[in-house]
Amino acid sequence: MNKIYQDCWEHFKRSGSNQDLAICKICLKSLSCKGSATIGLRRHLEGVHEYKREENNDGTSTSRNAKRYRCGDNQIMESYLKRPTMAELISKLAAVDGISFNRITKSEFIRSSMSSKGFNLPQNSTKVMQLMLNFYEDIKQQLIKKINQHKDSGKKFSISIDEWTSMKNKRYMDLQLYYDNKDSDNLGMVPVVGSCPAEKILELVKEKLKSFNIIFNEDIVSTMSDGAAVMQKFGRLSSQFHQLCYNHGLHLAVMKVFYIEKGHAENVSSTEDLKSDNESEIEYSENENNNSNDSDIEVVEVCNVHLQPQFKKAIKYIRQISKMFKNSPIKNTILQKYVMEEEKKELMVILDCCTRWNTMEAMVERFLRISGPIKKTLLRELNLGNLWNDNYVEIAKIILATLKPLRITIENLSRADSTLLTAEGALKFLFTTLEKLNTNLSQDLLNAVREEMSKRRDNTIVSLIRLLQNPGCMSITENDSFFDMASKKEIYKLAKTISCRIFVANNSNYAEETGEINSLEEYSTKELSLQQQLNFSIMESLKEIESPNADKFQTLVKELKIFEANGIRSSNLQNLLDALLTIKPTSTQNERNFSTATDFVTKKRTKMGNSTLDALCFLKHHFKSKK
């Protein structure tokens, strides 16, 4: 009976002196295998040793080589068709890697790499930039197509906006578009020239959205922004629901509890304050603490304030100890010896920045984690036992226990998939944790957080989302009255208001934005053919008179009541829920986009044009979302 083989190389090995020769493992005969050809090897196995190659039911070989050859042509053709264009490669170099167009043009390595792929890189940096801009227009058209498909399926959007000033002292407005499937797209940076009141912001937002075929009054459910006065006025001017950033409110709560304005500081020397603040302006390593990343959480700078006197001495003490080890390699080497004994790895001290409260939390956390090695180093090695103060350490523990749940909550609220529904769980966690700490500091912070969140949290719209998500939530009794459901009357009224606005075409708004003619009075300003005038006159005569008080959503309340009874959500309620889930509790994504923009507008690239920055920020988000 013939023996079976799958791959002939199971029975051959290459000659060490000549790679074009293969030695049979059975009879030790040398055979030629130039270019890795195996036909002679297979003939030897089948003719001399009576091996038979295993085959599938369809008669094809099961060997690894046969599989590779069988699909090789398709793989080559597929890779050729999917090969990126030169414009895409240049866009990735500029947007993802942050390489300037001048360097792309002058780099011999990039030029030779392009040549190896069959591309002829232009010699002029302006032409290279134009390739990127052309690719941006192509991707923009793809995004418009995606948005149109989303609109055709009856879906709605929400946007977050924020303002940023570049190193060139130019102002920009960033727009982020959110879908109901937790996806989002960056629409780019809008240049702001001169004064920008709320009316102008509204105009810029509408114009930018219109360039992506989005009608602000019909397609947008909500706008999200920080709590600046101009943004609050913008929310009042627009007909959309306006959500103020939760993270900004949490920052203000920390400011109220931990800091005091310089002009109102009592029993504190202003000279000493300035000195201590200047000493604390030290580099902060984000790599040493992955929990504090300014690109992931929104952190507002603390300016013109001091720490409260009851915290100032303890924080200053920790800064001095951390600075001593940070600035002395010898002392740090001794410290790391004790750190290795306890942690099994090196952990460096962290110094905070006086304008970022989240770095203070990171500094305190690291200090307390390695407090044992620090104490041993001071007592045993440096003979500085008098520097250790247990009272300050206890105060630091209280500060960390209070700030840590706040930082965890902010990180959760800043997630890309967060909604007003998930934000409820995050706030409940924060309130419960601060309540359990039962310290004066935690109670003060809890009261401050309640005050700020009550200004930003709309209980009626949150209750509507909770009801659409879980019909039994009306009967649930909350432990904290802050999270009590709104009345059914308020919920039903809001549901009808939102549905009528975003799911019923507003003819007046549509005509204003598209230029469509709605009445005979507009004939004087529009040039129409006689046939068009006749058609319009016939339509007017056939038009039924509608009562101005007609309720287009009179069945919505009935659908809500049926849903509460049987838990089956109708298509209208599902569309309403999907629309409300596009609302985000924060505008943190805009802060991430600003971090991206700072990578492009540097000291060496301050002459970058507005259109170029807009395209680079747009493409950076595009390539990042494709990963």
C-alpha positions as CSV (number, residue, x, y, z in Angstrom):
1,M,0.0,0.0,0.0
2,N,1.4,3.4,-1.0
3,K,2.4,5.7,1.9
4,I,0.7,9.1,2.1
5,Y,2.5,12.5,2.3
6,Q,1.2,16.0,2.4
7,D,4.4,18.1,1.9
8,C,7.5,16.7,0.2
9,W,9.7,18.8,2.5
10,E,8.7,16.5,5.3
11,H,11.1,14.0,3.8
12,F,13.8,16.3,2.4
13,K,16.3,18.8,3.9
14,R,18.5,21.4,2.1
15,S,22.2,20.8,1.8
16,G,24.2,23.0,4.1
17,S,26.9,23.7,1.5
18,N,24.5,24.2,-1.5
19,Q,21.0,25.5,-1.0
20,D,20.0,24.3,-4.6
21,L,20.4,20.7,-3.4
22,A,17.9,18.7,-1.3
23,I,18.9,15.5,0.6
24,C,16.4,12.7,1.0
25,K,16.0,11.8,4.6
26,I,15.1,8.2,3.6
27,C,17.9,7.2,1.2
28,L,20.2,10.3,1.6
29,K,20.2,10.9,-2.1
30,S,20.9,14.5,-3.3
31,L,18.4,16.0,-5.7
32,S,18.3,19.4,-7.5
33,C,15.8,22.0,-6.1
34,K,16.8,25.2,-7.9
35,G,14.5,28.0,-7.1
36,S,12.7,25.8,-4.5
37,A,11.3,23.6,-7.3
38,T,9.8,20.5,-5.8
39,I,8.7,18.5,-8.9
40,G,11.9,16.4,-8.8
41,L,11.4,15.7,-5.1
42,R,7.8,14.6,-5.6
43,R,8.8,12.3,-8.4
44,H,11.5,10.8,-6.2
45,L,9.1,10.1,-3.3
46,E,6.4,8.7,-5.6
47,G,8.7,6.7,-7.9
48,V,11.4,5.4,-5.6
49,H,9.8,5.2,-2.2
50,E,6.2,4.6,-3.4
51,Y,4.7,7.6,-1.5
52,K,1.4,9.0,-2.7
53,R,0.3,12.6,-2.2
54,E,-2.8,13.1,-0.1
55,E,-5.7,14.7,-2.1
56,N,-9.0,16.3,-1.2
57,N,-12.4,15.0,-2.5
58,D,-12.1,17.4,-5.4
59,G,-8.8,16.0,-6.5
60,T,-6.7,19.0,-5.4
61,S,-3.6,18.6,-3.3
62,T,-3.6,19.3,0.4
63,S,0.1,20.2,0.6
64,R,1.0,23.6,2.1
65,N,2.8,24.6,-1.1
66,A,-0.2,23.7,-3.2
67,K,-2.4,25.8,-1.0
68,R,0.0,28.6,-1.2
69,Y,0.3,28.5,-5.0
70,R,-3.4,28.0,-5.4
71,C,-4.3,31.2,-3.7
72,G,-1.1,33.1,-4.6
73,D,-2.5,34.7,-7.8
74,N,-5.6,35.9,-6.0
75,Q,-3.6,37.3,-3.1
76,I,-1.3,39.2,-5.5
77,M,-4.3,40.6,-7.4
78,E,-6.1,41.6,-4.2
79,S,-3.0,43.3,-2.7
80,Y,-2.5,45.2,-6.0
81,L,-6.1,46.4,-6.0
82,K,-5.9,47.5,-2.4
83,R,-2.6,49.1,-2.8
84,P,-2.7,52.6,-1.3
85,T,-2.3,55.6,-3.6
86,M,0.5,58.1,-3.3
87,A,-1.9,60.7,-2.0
88,E,-3.0,58.3,0.8
89,L,0.6,57.5,1.7
90,I,1.4,61.2,1.8
91,S,-1.7,61.9,3.9
92,K,-0.7,59.3,6.4
93,L,2.8,60.7,6.7
94,A,1.5,64.2,7.2
95,A,-1.6,63.5,9.4
96,V,-0.6,60.4,11.3
97,D,3.1,60.8,11.7
98,G,3.1,64.6,11.7
99,I,5.8,65.0,9.1
100,S,5.9,68.4,7.4
101,F,5.4,68.6,3.7
102,N,8.8,70.1,3.3
103,R,10.5,67.1,5.0
104,I,8.4,64.7,3.0
105,T,9.6,66.4,-0.2
106,K,13.3,66.5,0.8
107,S,13.6,63.1,2.5
108,E,15.6,60.7,0.3
109,F,14.3,57.7,2.2
110,I,10.7,58.7,1.6
111,R,11.5,59.4,-2.0
112,S,13.2,56.1,-2.6
113,S,10.4,54.3,-0.8
114,M,7.8,55.9,-3.1
115,S,9.9,55.0,-6.1
116,S,10.1,51.4,-5.0
117,K,6.3,51.4,-5.0
118,G,6.1,52.9,-8.5
119,F,5.3,56.5,-7.4
120,N,7.0,59.6,-8.6
121,L,7.0,62.0,-5.6
122,P,6.8,65.7,-6.7
123,Q,9.8,67.9,-6.2
124,N,7.7,70.8,-4.9
125,S,6.3,70.7,-1.4
126,T,3.2,72.7,-2.5
127,K,2.3,69.9,-4.9
128,V,2.8,67.4,-2.2
129,M,0.4,69.3,0.0
130,Q,-2.1,69.5,-2.8
131,L,-2.1,65.7,-3.0
132,M,-3.0,65.6,0.6
133,L,-5.8,68.1,0.1
134,N,-7.2,66.2,-2.9
135,F,-7.2,63.0,-0.8
136,Y,-9.0,65.0,2.0
137,E,-11.7,65.9,-0.5
138,D,-12.2,62.3,-1.5
139,I,-12.5,61.1,2.1
140,K,-14.9,64.0,2.9
141,Q,-17.1,62.8,0.0
142,Q,-17.1,59.3,1.5
143,L,-18.1,60.8,4.9
144,I,-20.9,62.7,3.2
145,K,-22.1,59.5,1.6
146,K,-22.0,57.8,5.0
147,I,-24.0,60.7,6.6
148,N,-26.6,60.5,3.8
149,Q,-27.1,56.8,4.3
150,H,-27.5,57.4,8.0
151,K,-30.1,60.1,7.3
152,D,-32.0,57.9,4.8
153,S,-32.4,55.3,7.5
154,G,-34.1,57.9,9.7
155,K,-31.2,58.4,12.1
156,K,-30.2,61.6,13.8
157,F,-27.0,63.1,15.1
158,S,-25.6,65.2,17.9
159,I,-22.5,67.5,17.9
160,S,-20.1,68.8,20.4
161,I,-18.3,72.1,19.9
162,D,-15.4,73.9,21.6
163,E,-13.0,76.7,20.9
164,W,-9.2,76.5,20.8
165,T,-6.4,79.1,20.3
166,S,-3.3,77.9,18.5
167,M,0.3,78.8,19.1
168,K,0.0,81.3,16.3
169,N,-2.7,83.0,18.4
170,K,-5.4,82.0,15.9
171,R,-8.8,80.8,17.1
172,Y,-10.6,77.8,15.8
173,M,-13.8,75.9,16.6
174,D,-13.9,72.2,16.5
175,L,-17.0,70.1,15.6
176,Q,-17.4,66.5,16.5
177,L,-20.4,64.5,15.1
178,Y,-21.9,61.6,17.0
179,Y,-24.1,58.7,15.8
180,D,-26.4,56.5,17.6
181,N,-24.1,53.5,17.3
182,K,-21.4,55.0,19.6
183,D,-19.4,56.1,16.5
184,S,-18.3,59.6,15.9
185,D,-16.5,61.7,13.2
186,N,-14.5,64.8,13.4
187,L,-15.7,67.5,11.0
188,G,-12.6,69.6,11.2
189,M,-11.6,73.0,12.5
190,V,-13.5,76.1,11.7
191,P,-11.4,79.3,11.8
192,V,-12.8,82.1,14.0
193,V,-12.0,85.6,12.9
194,G,-12.5,88.6,15.2
195,S,-15.1,88.7,17.9
196,C,-17.3,85.6,18.1
197,P,-20.6,86.1,20.0
198,A,-23.2,83.3,20.3
199,E,-25.0,84.4,17.1
200,K,-21.8,84.1,15.1
201,I,-21.1,80.7,16.6
202,L,-24.5,79.5,15.6
203,E,-23.9,80.7,12.1
204,L,-20.5,79.0,11.8
205,V,-21.9,75.8,13.1
206,K,-24.7,75.8,10.6
207,E,-22.4,76.6,7.7
208,K,-19.9,73.8,8.6
209,L,-22.7,71.2,9.0
210,K,-24.2,72.3,5.7
211,S,-20.9,71.5,3.9
212,F,-21.5,67.9,5.1
213,N,-25.2,67.9,4.0
214,I,-26.5,68.2,7.6
215,I,-29.3,70.5,8.3
216,F,-28.9,71.9,11.8
217,N,-32.5,72.4,12.7
218,E,-33.7,69.0,11.5
219,D,-30.8,66.5,11.8
220,I,-29.2,67.5,15.1
221,V,-30.7,66.3,18.4
222,S,-28.4,68.0,20.8
223,T,-25.2,70.2,21.1
224,M,-22.6,69.7,23.8
225,S,-20.1,72.3,25.0
226,D,-18.4,73.5,28.2
227,G,-20.1,76.0,30.6
228,A,-18.7,79.2,29.2
229,A,-21.2,82.1,29.1
230,V,-21.1,82.4,25.3
231,M,-21.8,78.7,24.9
232,Q,-24.7,78.9,27.3
233,K,-26.2,81.7,25.2
234,F,-25.5,79.6,22.1
235,G,-27.6,76.9,23.6
236,R,-30.4,79.3,24.3
237,L,-30.4,80.6,20.7
238,S,-30.5,77.2,19.1
239,S,-33.7,75.0,19.1
240,Q,-31.7,71.9,20.0
241,F,-31.2,70.5,23.4
242,H,-28.0,71.9,24.9
243,Q,-25.9,69.7,27.1
244,L,-23.2,71.3,29.3
245,C,-20.1,69.3,29.9
246,Y,-20.2,67.2,33.1
247,N,-16.4,67.1,33.4
248,H,-16.3,70.9,33.5
249,G,-18.7,70.9,36.3
250,L,-16.6,68.4,38.3
251,H,-13.6,70.6,37.8
252,L,-15.4,73.6,39.2
253,A,-16.4,71.5,42.2
254,V,-12.8,70.7,42.9
255,M,-11.9,74.4,42.5
256,K,-14.5,75.3,45.2
257,V,-13.3,72.8,47.7
258,F,-9.5,72.6,47.2
259,Y,-8.5,76.1,46.1
260,I,-9.0,79.7,47.1
261,E,-8.5,82.9,45.0
262,K,-5.2,84.7,45.5
263,G,-6.9,88.0,46.4
264,H,-9.0,86.3,49.2
265,A,-6.3,84.1,50.8
266,E,-6.2,84.6,54.5
267,N,-3.2,84.2,56.8
268,V,-1.0,83.2,53.9
269,S,2.0,85.1,52.7
270,S,1.6,86.0,49.0
271,T,5.4,85.9,48.6
272,E,5.6,82.4,50.0
273,D,2.7,81.3,47.8
274,L,4.3,82.6,44.6
275,K,7.6,80.9,45.6
276,S,5.9,77.6,46.3
277,D,3.9,77.7,43.1
278,N,7.0,78.4,41.0
279,E,8.8,75.5,42.7
280,S,5.9,73.2,41.7
281,E,6.0,74.1,38.1
282,I,8.0,70.9,37.3
283,E,7.8,68.5,34.5
284,Y,5.1,65.8,34.8
285,S,5.7,62.5,33.1
286,E,2.5,61.1,31.7
287,N,4.3,57.8,31.0
288,E,4.7,57.3,34.8
289,N,1.0,57.4,35.4
290,N,-1.2,56.1,32.7
291,N,-4.3,57.1,34.6
292,S,-3.7,60.8,34.1
293,N,-3.7,61.5,30.4
294,D,-4.8,64.9,29.2
295,S,-5.7,63.5,25.8
296,D,-8.2,61.1,27.4
297,I,-9.8,63.3,30.1
298,E,-10.7,66.9,30.0
299,V,-8.6,68.8,32.5
300,V,-9.1,72.6,32.9
301,E,-6.2,74.6,34.1
302,V,-6.2,76.1,37.6
303,C,-5.2,79.7,37.3
304,N,-5.0,82.6,39.8
305,V,-5.7,80.4,42.8
306,H,-3.9,78.8,45.7
307,L,-4.6,75.6,47.6
308,Q,-6.7,75.9,50.7
309,P,-4.5,76.4,53.9
310,Q,-5.6,73.1,55.4
311,F,-4.1,71.2,52.3
312,K,-1.3,73.5,51.3
313,K,1.3,72.4,53.9
314,A,0.7,68.7,53.2
315,I,0.9,69.1,49.4
316,K,4.0,71.3,49.8
317,Y,5.6,68.7,52.0
318,I,5.0,65.9,49.5
319,R,6.4,68.2,46.7
320,Q,9.6,68.9,48.6
321,I,10.2,65.2,49.4
322,S,9.4,64.2,45.7
323,K,11.6,66.9,44.4
324,M,14.5,65.8,46.6
325,F,14.5,62.4,45.0
326,K,13.7,63.6,41.5
327,N,16.6,66.0,41.3
328,S,19.2,63.7,42.9
329,P,20.3,60.6,40.9
330,I,22.2,59.3,44.0
331,K,19.3,59.6,46.4
332,N,16.9,58.1,43.8
333,T,19.2,55.1,43.3
334,I,19.1,54.4,47.0
335,L,15.3,54.8,47.0
336,Q,14.8,52.4,44.1
337,K,16.7,49.7,46.0
338,Y,14.0,49.7,48.7
339,V,11.2,50.1,46.0
340,M,12.5,46.9,44.2
341,E,12.2,45.0,47.5
342,E,8.5,45.9,47.9
343,E,7.2,46.4,44.4
344,K,9.5,44.1,42.4
345,K,10.0,47.0,39.9
346,E,11.2,50.5,39.8
347,L,8.7,53.3,40.5
348,M,9.8,56.9,40.3
349,V,8.4,59.8,42.3
350,I,6.0,62.0,40.4
351,L,6.0,65.8,40.6
352,D,2.8,67.7,39.9
353,C,2.0,70.8,38.0
354,C,0.5,73.6,40.0
355,T,-2.1,74.4,37.2
356,R,-3.4,70.8,36.9
357,W,-5.2,69.3,39.9
358,N,-5.3,65.8,38.4
359,T,-1.4,65.8,38.5
360,M,-1.6,66.5,42.2
361,E,-3.7,63.4,42.7
362,A,-1.2,61.4,40.7
363,M,1.7,62.8,42.8
364,V,0.0,62.0,46.1
365,E,-0.9,58.5,44.9
366,R,2.6,57.6,43.9
367,F,4.0,59.1,47.1
368,L,1.7,57.0,49.3
369,R,2.4,53.9,47.3
370,I,6.2,54.1,47.9
371,S,5.9,55.8,51.3
372,G,7.5,52.8,52.9
373,P,10.7,52.9,50.8
374,I,10.8,56.7,51.1
375,K,10.7,56.4,54.9
376,K,13.4,53.7,55.0
377,T,15.6,55.8,52.8
378,L,15.2,58.9,54.9
379,L,15.8,57.1,58.2
380,R,18.4,54.4,57.3
381,E,20.4,55.9,54.4
382,L,20.2,59.7,54.5
383,N,19.9,60.3,58.2
384,L,17.0,62.7,57.5
385,G,14.4,61.1,59.8
386,N,13.3,64.5,61.0
387,L,11.8,65.2,57.5
388,W,9.2,62.4,57.9
389,N,5.8,63.7,59.1
390,D,3.0,61.2,59.8
391,N,0.4,64.0,60.1
392,Y,1.0,65.2,56.5
393,V,0.9,61.6,55.3
394,E,-2.5,61.1,57.0
395,I,-3.8,64.3,55.3
396,A,-2.5,63.0,52.0
397,K,-4.4,59.8,52.4
398,I,-7.6,61.7,52.9
399,I,-6.9,63.8,49.8
400,L,-6.2,60.7,47.7
401,A,-9.3,58.9,49.0
402,T,-11.4,61.9,48.0
403,L,-9.9,62.7,44.6
404,K,-9.4,59.1,43.3
405,P,-13.1,58.3,42.8
406,L,-13.5,61.7,41.1
407,R,-10.7,60.9,38.7
408,I,-12.2,57.5,37.9
409,T,-15.6,59.1,37.3
410,I,-14.1,61.6,34.9
411,E,-12.3,58.9,33.0
412,N,-15.6,57.0,32.6
413,L,-17.5,60.1,31.5
414,S,-14.8,60.7,28.9
415,R,-15.1,57.4,27.2
416,A,-16.1,57.4,23.6
417,D,-19.1,55.2,24.2
418,S,-20.5,57.1,27.2
419,T,-24.1,58.4,27.1
420,L,-26.3,60.2,29.5
421,L,-27.5,56.8,30.7
422,T,-24.0,55.5,31.5
423,A,-23.3,58.9,33.1
424,E,-26.1,58.3,35.6
425,G,-24.2,55.2,36.8
426,A,-20.9,57.1,37.0
427,L,-22.5,59.9,39.1
428,K,-24.2,57.4,41.4
429,F,-20.8,55.7,42.0
430,L,-19.2,59.0,42.8
431,F,-22.0,60.1,45.2
432,T,-22.0,56.8,47.0
433,T,-18.3,56.6,47.3
434,L,-17.9,60.1,48.7
435,E,-20.8,59.5,51.1
436,K,-19.1,56.4,52.5
437,L,-15.8,58.2,53.1
438,N,-17.7,60.3,55.7
439,T,-15.0,62.9,56.1
440,N,-15.4,66.7,56.1
441,L,-13.5,66.9,52.8
442,S,-15.6,64.2,51.0
443,Q,-18.8,65.8,52.2
444,D,-17.7,69.3,51.0
445,L,-16.8,67.9,47.7
446,L,-20.0,65.9,47.4
447,N,-22.1,69.1,48.1
448,A,-20.0,71.0,45.5
449,V,-20.5,68.2,42.9
450,R,-24.3,68.2,43.6
451,E,-24.5,71.9,43.1
452,E,-22.6,71.9,39.8
453,M,-24.3,68.8,38.4
454,S,-27.7,70.2,39.1
455,K,-26.9,73.0,36.7
456,R,-25.8,70.6,33.9
457,R,-28.0,67.5,34.4
458,D,-31.5,67.8,32.8
459,N,-33.6,65.4,34.9
460,T,-36.5,65.3,32.5
461,I,-34.4,64.2,29.4
462,V,-32.5,61.7,31.6
463,S,-35.8,60.3,32.9
464,L,-37.1,60.0,29.3
465,I,-34.0,58.0,28.3
466,R,-34.3,55.8,31.4
467,L,-38.0,55.1,30.6
468,L,-37.3,54.2,27.0
469,Q,-34.5,51.9,28.1
470,N,-36.4,50.3,31.0
471,P,-40.1,50.7,31.3
472,G,-40.1,49.6,34.9
473,C,-37.8,52.4,36.1
474,M,-40.8,54.6,37.2
475,S,-41.5,52.2,40.1
476,I,-37.9,52.1,41.3
477,T,-37.2,54.1,44.4
478,E,-33.8,55.8,44.4
479,N,-31.7,56.0,47.5
480,D,-30.7,59.5,46.5
481,S,-33.4,62.0,45.7
482,F,-31.0,63.7,43.2
483,F,-31.7,60.8,40.8
484,D,-35.5,60.6,41.2
485,M,-37.5,60.3,38.0
486,A,-39.4,63.3,36.6
487,S,-43.2,63.1,36.5
488,K,-44.8,61.2,33.7
489,K,-46.5,64.5,32.5
490,E,-43.1,66.1,32.1
491,I,-41.6,63.1,30.3
492,Y,-44.5,62.7,27.9
493,K,-44.5,66.4,27.1
494,L,-40.7,66.3,26.4
495,A,-41.0,63.2,24.2
496,K,-43.6,64.8,22.0
497,T,-41.6,68.0,21.8
498,I,-38.4,66.3,20.7
499,S,-40.2,63.9,18.3
500,C,-42.1,66.7,16.6
501,R,-38.9,68.7,16.2
502,I,-36.5,66.1,14.8
503,F,-38.9,63.6,13.1
504,V,-41.4,66.0,11.5
505,A,-40.0,68.2,8.6
506,N,-40.1,71.8,9.6
507,N,-41.0,73.4,6.3
508,S,-40.1,76.9,7.3
509,N,-36.6,75.9,8.4
510,Y,-36.2,73.7,5.4
511,A,-37.1,76.4,3.0
512,E,-34.7,78.8,4.7
513,E,-31.8,76.5,4.4
514,T,-32.5,75.0,0.9
515,G,-34.3,77.8,-0.8
516,E,-37.5,75.9,-1.5
517,I,-40.6,77.9,-2.4
518,N,-43.5,77.5,-0.1
519,S,-46.0,80.2,-1.0
520,L,-47.2,82.3,-3.9
521,E,-45.8,85.4,-2.3
522,E,-42.3,84.2,-3.2
523,Y,-43.0,84.3,-6.9
524,S,-41.9,88.0,-6.9
525,T,-38.4,86.9,-5.8
526,K,-38.2,83.6,-7.8
527,E,-38.2,83.2,-11.6
528,L,-40.5,80.2,-12.4
529,S,-41.7,78.9,-15.7
530,L,-45.4,79.0,-16.5
531,Q,-45.6,75.2,-16.1
532,Q,-44.1,75.5,-12.6
533,Q,-46.6,78.2,-11.6
534,L,-49.5,76.1,-12.9
535,N,-48.3,73.0,-10.9
536,F,-47.9,75.1,-7.8
537,S,-51.4,76.7,-8.2
538,I,-53.0,73.2,-8.5
539,M,-51.2,72.0,-5.4
540,E,-52.4,75.0,-3.4
541,S,-56.0,74.3,-4.5
542,L,-55.8,70.7,-3.4
543,K,-54.1,71.4,-0.1
544,E,-56.2,70.4,2.9
545,I,-56.6,72.9,5.7
546,E,-54.9,71.7,8.9
547,S,-55.8,72.8,12.3
548,P,-52.9,74.8,13.9
549,N,-53.4,72.7,17.0
550,A,-53.2,69.4,15.2
551,D,-51.1,66.9,17.1
552,K,-49.0,64.9,14.7
553,F,-47.8,62.7,17.5
554,Q,-51.1,62.1,19.3
555,T,-50.3,58.4,19.4
556,L,-46.9,58.8,21.0
557,V,-48.3,58.9,24.6
558,K,-50.3,55.8,23.9
559,E,-47.2,54.0,22.6
560,L,-45.3,55.0,25.8
561,K,-48.1,53.6,28.0
562,I,-48.2,50.4,26.0
563,F,-44.4,50.1,26.3
564,E,-44.7,50.5,30.0
565,A,-47.3,47.7,30.1
566,N,-45.7,45.1,27.9
567,G,-42.1,46.2,27.4
568,I,-42.4,46.1,23.6
569,R,-40.8,49.2,22.1
570,S,-42.5,50.6,18.9
571,S,-40.5,51.9,15.9
572,N,-41.3,55.5,16.9
573,L,-40.0,54.9,20.4
574,Q,-36.9,53.1,19.1
575,N,-36.1,56.0,16.8
576,L,-36.5,58.4,19.7
577,L,-34.2,56.3,22.0
578,D,-31.6,56.0,19.3
579,A,-31.7,59.8,18.8
580,L,-31.3,60.5,22.5
581,L,-28.4,58.1,22.9
582,T,-26.4,60.3,20.6
583,I,-26.2,62.9,23.4
584,K,-22.8,62.8,25.2
585,P,-22.3,63.9,28.8
586,T,-19.0,65.7,28.0
587,S,-17.2,67.5,25.2
588,T,-13.9,65.7,25.9
589,Q,-13.5,64.5,22.3
590,N,-13.0,68.1,21.3
591,E,-10.1,68.4,23.8
592,R,-8.6,65.3,22.2
593,N,-8.9,67.0,18.8
594,F,-7.1,70.1,20.2
595,S,-4.3,67.8,21.4
596,T,-4.1,66.6,17.8
597,A,-4.0,70.1,16.5
598,T,-1.1,71.1,18.7
599,D,0.9,68.3,17.0
600,F,0.6,70.2,13.7
601,V,0.8,73.8,14.8
602,T,4.2,73.9,16.4
603,K,6.9,76.6,16.7
604,K,8.3,75.6,13.4
605,R,5.0,75.3,11.6
606,T,3.2,78.5,12.7
607,K,2.5,79.5,9.1
608,M,0.2,76.6,8.4
609,G,-3.0,77.7,6.6
610,N,-6.5,77.2,8.0
611,S,-7.5,74.8,5.2
612,T,-4.4,72.7,5.8
613,L,-5.0,72.4,9.5
614,D,-8.6,71.5,8.9
615,A,-7.6,68.8,6.5
616,L,-4.9,67.3,8.7
617,C,-7.1,67.1,11.8
618,F,-9.9,65.6,9.8
619,L,-7.6,63.0,8.2
620,K,-5.9,62.2,11.6
621,H,-9.3,61.2,13.0
622,H,-10.2,59.3,9.8
623,F,-7.0,57.1,9.9
624,K,-7.3,56.6,13.7
625,S,-10.9,55.4,13.4
626,K,-10.0,52.9,10.7
627,K,-7.6,51.0,13.0
